[in-house]
Amino acid sequence: MLAAVPLNTQIHDTFFVVAHLHYVLIGGAIFPLFGAFYYWFPKITGRMLSERLGAWFFGCFFVGFNLTFFPMHVLGLHGMPRPDLHLPDGHGWGTLNLTASLGALLMACGVIVFIVDALSALRAGAIAAADPWGAGTLEWATSSPPANSNFPASPTVAGREPLWDNPPDQPIVVGLRADVRDVLVTHVLDAEPDHRLEFPDPSMWPFLTAIATTVMFVWSIFTPWGVVYGAVPVFAAMVGWFWPRSADEGGTQPWPVRHRTLPRPSEAPASGGAI
């Protein structure tokens, strides 16, 4: 709405802009983020959050949110400038500012309720089932929290909601190794198996490269020589990252071993309905 010149001319640099920004950010990002916390908390921790405390959190946060930022729109339309420590008296802005402050306090109370709920659930919350919501996506097809390998056997899907769409005899993927980070790669168009790819082992080199790159960029803020001297540890870390490793050193397998073609479903043996 601020792209409309007549409106922007009236409310530019007023409290309306602050209210409009936070309505977009909190309403469009923070509320969905808390929704994600409640949705995936059982899958991540294996514990259920309290439905009663969740209702209290939502009530406090939702009411407090609107109580905080809706009055700011009105204040901006009444000419109140953006936040200033020395606002003049006598303009009638005090009541709405106090209302906004109380709304912010109510939002903070809601966040405290959420934190208390999360800590209590981690300690003594109800045990979460594999799919407490009756959802249809694959993360709910494994235990809560998932085992280290996610699935005992890699699943296949027959629709966008596999837990709802898959028939009882839906095939599974077999033949992947359990002693390495072995994954199945499929064709893009039809999702049919193509080959197996072995991922590299865990390594500290990417982390060290990130630290060296951060130091180089921060150093370059103060002197151009930071790029010159900072590039040396970045180069060293990247050499360690990409240095070839043989299979017996715990690195990646050579290309022919890493990419082993799997048979097409039509060529696979008809046993157990597996791919």
matplotlib code that plots the C-alpha trace (Angstrom):
import matplotlib.pyplot as plt

x = [0.0, 2.9, 3.6, 0.5, 1.9, -1.0, -1.1, 2.6, 2.8, 0.5, 1.9, 5.6, 7.9, 5.0, 4.1, 1.8, 4.9, 6.1, 2.7, 2.3, 5.8, 5.2, 1.7, 3.4, 6.4, 4.7, 1.4, 3.2, 6.2, 6.2, 2.7, 3.5, 6.8, 5.0, 2.5, 5.5, 6.8, 3.6, 3.2, 6.7, 7.6, 6.2, 8.3, 11.5, 11.3, 8.9, 6.7, 3.4, 2.9, -0.1, -3.2, -4.5, -1.3, -1.2, -4.7, -3.4, -0.4, -2.4, -4.9, -2.3, -0.1, -3.0, -4.8, -1.5, -0.3, -3.4, -3.5, 0.0, 0.1, -3.4, -3.3, 0.0, -1.9, -4.2, -1.3, 0.4, -2.8, -3.0, 0.5, 2.7, 6.2, 8.3, 9.6, 11.4, 12.5, 11.3, 7.7, 5.8, 2.9, -0.6, -1.3, -3.5, -1.2, -0.6, -3.6, -3.0, 0.7, -0.1, -2.5, 0.3, 2.7, 0.2, -0.3, 3.4, 3.5, 0.6, 2.6, 5.6, 3.4, 2.3, 5.9, 6.6, 3.7, 5.1, 8.6, 7.2, 5.1, 8.1, 10.3, 7.6, 6.9, 10.6, 10.7, 7.4, 5.2, 2.9, 4.6, 4.0, 2.8, 4.4, 1.5, -0.4, -2.1, -3.2, -1.0, -0.2, 3.5, 6.4, 8.0, 5.0, 5.6, 8.5, 8.8, 8.8, 11.6, 13.0, 15.7, 19.1, 18.3, 14.8, 13.2, 14.0, 13.5, 13.3, 9.7, 8.3, 5.2, 2.1, 0.8, 1.4, 0.2, 1.8, 0.3, -3.1, -2.5, -0.2, -1.9, -1.1, 1.2, 3.2, 6.8, 9.8, 13.5, 15.9, 19.6, 21.0, 24.0, 23.7, 27.4, 27.8, 25.7, 24.1, 21.1, 19.0, 18.9, 15.9, 15.0, 13.6, 10.5, 9.2, 11.0, 12.2, 15.5, 18.6, 21.7, 23.0, 25.2, 27.5, 27.7, 31.0, 31.7, 31.2, 34.0, 35.1, 36.5, 33.3, 32.9, 36.5, 36.0, 32.9, 34.9, 37.8, 35.5, 33.7, 37.0, 38.1, 34.9, 34.9, 38.6, 38.0, 35.6, 38.6, 41.3, 41.4, 44.4, 42.0, 40.9, 44.6, 45.7, 42.2, 42.1, 45.1, 43.2, 40.2, 42.3, 43.9, 40.5, 39.1, 42.1, 41.5, 37.8, 38.3, 41.5, 40.9, 40.5, 40.6, 38.0, 40.2, 40.8, 37.1, 36.4, 34.3, 34.4, 35.6, 33.0, 32.3, 31.7, 29.7, 27.3, 26.0, 23.0, 19.9, 17.6, 14.4, 11.2, 10.3, 13.7, 13.7, 12.8, 9.2, 9.8, 8.2, 7.1, 10.5, 12.4]
y = [0.0, 2.3, 2.3, 4.4, 8.0, 9.9, 7.5, 7.4, 11.2, 11.3, 8.5, 8.6, 8.3, 7.9, 5.2, 3.8, 2.4, 0.7, -0.9, -2.0, -3.6, -5.6, -6.7, -8.2, -9.7, -11.1, -12.0, -13.5, -15.1, -15.4, -16.9, -19.7, -20.3, -21.0, -23.1, -25.1, -25.5, -27.0, -29.2, -30.7, -30.6, -34.2, -35.5, -33.8, -34.6, -37.5, -35.5, -33.7, -30.0, -29.2, -28.3, -26.2, -24.1, -23.9, -22.3, -19.8, -19.0, -18.4, -16.2, -14.1, -13.8, -13.1, -10.6, -8.9, -8.7, -6.8, -4.8, -3.7, -2.9, -1.8, 1.3, 2.2, 2.5, 5.0, 6.9, 7.1, 8.5, 11.0, 12.3, 10.5, 10.2, 7.1, 6.2, 9.1, 9.3, 12.9, 13.0, 16.3, 16.2, 17.4, 15.5, 12.8, 10.0, 8.7, 6.4, 4.5, 4.2, 2.8, 0.3, -0.7, -1.2, -3.4, -5.4, -6.0, -7.2, -9.6, -11.0, -11.5, -13.4, -15.6, -16.4, -17.2, -19.7, -21.3, -21.6, -23.1, -25.5, -26.6, -27.2, -29.1, -31.2, -32.1, -33.3, -35.0, -34.5, -37.1, -39.6, -38.7, -41.3, -41.7, -39.7, -37.8, -35.5, -38.1, -36.3, -37.7, -36.8, -39.2, -37.7, -39.1, -42.6, -43.1, -43.1, -39.9, -39.0, -40.7, -43.4, -42.6, -44.1, -42.5, -45.6, -49.3, -49.5, -46.5, -45.9, -45.1, -42.9, -43.2, -39.6, -36.2, -37.5, -41.0, -42.0, -41.4, -42.4, -45.4, -48.8, -51.5, -53.3, -50.2, -51.3, -50.3, -49.7, -52.5, -53.1, -49.9, -50.4, -49.8, -49.2, -46.1, -43.0, -44.7, -43.1, -43.9, -41.4, -41.6, -40.2, -36.7, -37.3, -40.7, -41.1, -44.6, -45.8, -44.8, -45.4, -45.4, -42.5, -42.7, -39.4, -38.4, -39.0, -36.2, -33.7, -30.6, -29.0, -27.3, -25.8, -24.6, -23.1, -21.2, -19.8, -18.8, -17.1, -15.2, -14.0, -12.8, -10.8, -9.2, -8.4, -6.8, -4.3, -2.7, -3.1, -4.3, -6.4, -8.6, -10.1, -10.8, -12.4, -13.8, -15.8, -17.9, -19.8, -20.0, -21.6, -24.0, -25.1, -25.7, -27.8, -29.9, -30.1, -31.3, -33.3, -36.8, -39.6, -43.3, -45.8, -47.3, -43.8, -43.3, -41.0, -41.3, -44.3, -43.9, -43.0, -46.5, -47.9, -44.9, -45.0, -48.5, -48.8, -50.4, -52.5, -50.9, -52.1, -54.2, -56.0, -56.4, -59.8, -60.0, -60.8, -58.8, -56.0, -54.2, -52.0]
z = [0.0, 0.5, -3.2, -3.6, -3.8, -2.2, 0.8, 1.2, 1.1, 4.0, 6.2, 5.2, 8.3, 10.7, 13.1, 10.4, 8.6, 11.7, 12.3, 8.6, 8.6, 11.8, 10.6, 7.6, 9.4, 12.4, 10.7, 7.7, 9.3, 13.1, 13.4, 10.8, 12.6, 15.9, 14.0, 12.7, 16.2, 17.4, 14.3, 14.2, 17.9, 18.4, 15.5, 16.7, 20.4, 20.7, 23.1, 22.8, 23.7, 25.9, 24.0, 26.8, 27.1, 23.3, 23.4, 26.1, 24.0, 20.9, 22.7, 24.4, 21.3, 18.8, 21.0, 22.1, 18.5, 17.4, 20.5, 19.9, 16.2, 15.3, 17.5, 15.8, 12.5, 14.1, 15.7, 12.3, 10.6, 13.4, 12.6, 15.2, 13.7, 13.9, 17.4, 19.2, 22.8, 23.0, 21.6, 22.4, 24.8, 24.1, 20.9, 22.4, 21.5, 25.1, 25.5, 22.2, 23.0, 26.4, 24.7, 22.4, 25.3, 27.1, 23.9, 23.7, 27.3, 26.5, 23.5, 25.8, 28.2, 25.4, 24.4, 28.1, 28.1, 25.0, 26.5, 29.7, 27.7, 25.6, 28.6, 30.5, 27.5, 27.1, 30.7, 31.2, 28.1, 26.7, 24.4, 20.8, 18.3, 14.9, 13.3, 16.0, 13.5, 11.0, 8.4, 5.0, 4.4, 4.8, 7.9, 9.8, 8.5, 10.9, 14.7, 16.8, 17.0, 13.9, 14.2, 12.9, 9.5, 9.4, 7.7, 8.1, 4.4, 2.0, 1.0, -2.4, -2.9, -5.0, -4.6, -3.0, 0.4, 0.6, 3.9, 2.4, -1.2, -1.0, -1.5, 1.1, -1.4, -2.2, -3.0, -0.9, -1.9, -1.1, -1.9, -0.2, 2.1, 5.8, 6.5, 4.3, 3.5, 0.5, -1.2, -4.2, -7.1, -9.5, -12.9, -12.9, -15.0, -13.9, -10.5, -11.5, -9.9, -11.8, -9.6, -6.0, -4.8, -1.8, 0.1, 1.7, 5.3, 7.9, 7.8, 9.7, 6.5, 5.3, 8.8, 8.8, 5.3, 6.5, 9.5, 7.3, 4.8, 7.5, 8.9, 5.5, 4.8, 8.3, 7.9, 4.5, 6.1, 7.9, 5.2, 1.6, 2.7, 4.5, 1.2, 0.3, 3.6, 4.5, 1.2, 2.3, 5.1, 2.9, 0.1, 2.7, 4.1, 0.6, -0.3, 2.7, 1.8, -1.8, -1.3, -2.9, -0.4, -1.1, 0.1, 2.8, 4.3, 4.9, 2.0, -1.1, -3.4, -7.0, -9.5, -10.9, -7.4, -6.2, -9.1, -9.5, -11.9, -10.4, -12.5, -13.8, -12.0, -15.0, -14.7, -11.0, -9.5, -8.4, -4.7, -2.0, -4.3, -3.7, -6.1]

ax = plt.figure().add_subplot(projection="3d")
ax.plot(x, y, z, "-o")
ax.set_aspect("equal")
plt.show()
